[in-house]
Amino acid sequence: MFRTLRFATYASLLTLGGLASTASAAELKVIASFSIIADFAKNVGGDRVDFSTLVPVDGDAHVYEPRPADAASLEQADVILVNGLEFEGFMSRLIETSRTKAPAVEVSKGIEPLKSAEEHHHHEGEKGAEGEHDHDHEAVDKAEGDTGHEHDNDDHHHHGEFDPHAWQSIHNAEIYVKNIADAFCTADKAGCATYTANAEAYLAKLDELQSEVKAAIASIPEGKRTIITSHDAFGYFEREYGLKFIAPEGVSTEAEASAADVAKLVDQVKEDKASAIFVENITNPRLVEQIARETGLKIGGTLYSDALSGPDGPASTYIDMFRHNVNTMKTAILGS
């Protein structure tokens, strides 16, 4: 059963600039910050919703530069969907510029956030030999009142206290879906039964995916569960499914790795006996290619971390993305 879908609906909304008026039953105008959230929203909204996405497929939200057309789109929106946890560094200023009256819904609200590796290393100073992959992946109390909309004066985006990549856990994805359904029911009460039914059907598919992923990871020997990716986007995957991820960059792709960091990473890879290395669809592959050369590892393929692929790609939906990533990792590690 679809549990507590309508519970505390208004508490799940972060409203910037006032509450949006109730949309027409025919078409709810929804703007999603990036493609993964957009896919969740499409599964919930179906034909009742008109969707737009700011960061395109294969796009990097960490470095996205909004266009004037984005502000115009937000102004016309009934609902704006954002990840929160300071993932979309561009979003606060864009919303302010647009003067939209639509609610900005943080769809990650209610997850158990992980401490950000960037934040941990910022407080700890230089990383020691024992702390190269200390993600500090401990569940923390749920963030209360964190809007996730702060900018440095130079507009560069640096993640804050928590790792924002919560969608890399299917359990968290289910929370995203429930938050989206709540938001749509609030904005379009006449369509609530449709949104509820759509959400229930999609949650059933996510439950099936969860079982499938856990079975696939269980088939990988524990001694072969260390892999390398471009940036630190898989902390929630690691916590839930038991693979260990090493990355030369932090949770933001703007956090470039130094030569010393790369050298330490190469040493760590050799010590930990990493089984595979992967590029990501949103990052430049050169750094991973360098590490592959220096460690002798063969690049096992492309993982989709922060964005879906185009419609003709292998990860055009969230479910396809998860299946592709798990199958790619398993094949690279086991060789079949």
Number of C-alpha atoms within 10 A of each C-alpha: 7 13 8 10 19 17 12 11 18 13 10 19 23 22 18 17 14 12 17 18 14 16 18 15 14 13 16 22 21 25 26 24 23 25 26 25 24 23 20 23 25 18 19 26 27 14 13 19 20 16 20 20 20 23 22 17 20 22 19 20 24 23 17 16 16 14 10 11 11 19 19 16 17 27 17 16 22 26 31 26 25 23 24 24 25 25 24 25 25 22 24 17 15 19 21 15 15 17 15 25 22 27 22 32 26 24 29 26 25 15 20 17 24 23 20 24 24 22 19 17 18 11 8 11 8 10 15 12 11 8 12 17 18 13 22 15 16 11 13 12 10 13 15 8 8 13 17 22 15 18 17 9 7 6 13 13 23 22 26 19 18 23 27 26 26 26 25 21 19 22 17 20 22 21 19 24 25 26 27 30 30 29 28 29 22 21 24 22 17 16 20 20 12 19 27 21 15 18 27 21 14 17 23 14 12 18 13 11 17 17 10 13 17 14 12 15 18 12 10 16 10 12 10 17 21 20 22 25 22 29 25 24 27 23 26 24 18 18 16 13 16 15 19 18 22 26 22 27 22 24 27 24 22 15 16 13 17 11 10 9 15 19 15 16 22 19 15 17 21 14 9 15 15 21 20 24 28 24 23 20 21 23 17 12 14 11 17 23 18 13 21 18 13 14 17 10 18 15 18 20 16 19 24 22 26 23 26 28 22 14 10 7 12 16 22 20 21 24 17 17 21 21 18 17 19 18 16 18 26 20 15 19 20 13 9 8
